[in-house]
Every structure is written in C-alpha cells, then in structure tokens.
Amino acid sequence: MARTVGAYEAKTHLPQLLDEVEAGETITITKRGKAVAELRPVTLDRERALLAIEEIHAARKGRKLGGLRVKKLIEEGRRF
C-alpha cells in the first residue's frame, strides 16, 4: 500500500520522500484529504523508446524544407 502524506509535509520533507521513492516506495500526496499527486519510481521502457525513435525517423523520411536551411530558421526564430 502506498504511503500518504499531506502537501505541507511533502513540501517540508521532499528530499527524504525522494529518497524513499528512489528506494522503490510510492507516495500519494494529498491536499485537504484529497489525493492530488503521486510520487513513484520512474520506469523506463527501452523497447518503447526505441520504437518511438524509429517512428520519428520514418515520419521524417522524404520530407524536405524546400531549400530552407535549419540554421536560418533557428536564427529567424530567435528574432521573435
């Protein structure tokens, strides 16, 4: 079962709570008794990430900038 802490306690003891989460705990943060957030360990799905990268590369194939240079687009964006 996940541990529950109030928002004030979470703010006051965040470093300790992060240590607990790093160790595998899940902590629910409440505000006026209502759950508003959850701290939990990050899980990385390597296969899913690689698939997303492949999809980005596939979507990019064959697309052209119509003679524009990326550097020029970046410079224009900085002017605004």
Summary of the structure (lengths in Angstrom):
residues: 80
radius of gyration: 21.9
end to end distance: 50.2
largest distance: 58.0
contacts: 151
relative contact order: 0.12
helix: 50%
strand: 19%
